[in-house]
């Protein structure tokens, strides 16, 4: 599952990098994906919306076993 998530994050990362941000996988536990937002995403007031509306939805499409995504 972790390998599938890493693969999906490559596509997600490209979208975030266009706006000066980045994302890093911190871990996976019981279907909960933990990520670190970096660059412009770190501290951005829209980061929570990006996390749920973009990152989580794309990961769930690519890896149906994903239950949720949390920033750490």
C-alpha positions in Angstrom: 0.0 0.0 0.0 2.8 2.4 0.9 4.3 2.0 -2.6 1.0 2.8 -4.3 0.7 5.9 -2.1 4.2 7.0 -3.0 3.4 6.6 -6.7 0.2 8.6 -6.3 2.1 11.3 -4.4 4.3 11.9 -7.4 1.3 13.2 -9.4 0.0 15.2 -6.4 3.4 16.7 -5.7 3.6 18.1 -9.3 0.4 20.1 -8.6 1.6 21.4 -5.3 5.0 22.3 -6.7 3.4 24.6 -9.3 2.4 26.8 -6.4 5.7 26.6 -4.5 4.6 23.8 -2.2 5.5 20.1 -1.7 4.4 17.1 0.2 6.2 14.2 1.9 4.9 10.9 3.2 5.4 10.6 6.9 3.7 7.2 7.4 0.7 5.0 6.9 -1.3 3.5 9.8 -4.6 1.6 9.5 -5.5 3.3 6.2 -4.6 6.8 7.6 -2.0 8.5 5.5 0.2 11.0 7.4 1.9 13.6 5.3 4.1 16.7 5.8 3.3 19.8 3.8 6.3 21.7 2.8 7.3 24.9 1.1 4.5 27.4 0.4 2.0 24.8 1.7 3.4 24.9 5.2 1.4 27.5 7.1 -0.8 28.4 4.2 -4.3 29.3 5.3 -5.7 27.1 2.4 -3.5 24.1 3.2 -6.3 22.2 5.1 -8.6 22.6 2.1 -5.9 21.5 -0.3 -5.3 18.5 1.9 -8.9 17.4 2.0 -10.1 18.5 -1.4 -7.1 17.7 -3.5 -4.6 15.4 -1.7 -7.1 13.1 0.1 -9.4 12.8 -2.9 -6.6 12.0 -5.3 -5.1 9.4 -2.9 -8.4 7.7 -2.4 -8.9 7.4 -6.2 -5.5 5.9 -6.6 -5.4 3.8 -3.5 -9.0 2.8 -2.4 -7.6 1.4 0.9 -6.9 5.0 2.1 -9.4 6.1 4.7 -8.1 9.6 5.4 -5.1 11.9 5.1 -3.7 13.9 8.0 -1.0 16.5 8.1 1.7 16.0 10.8 
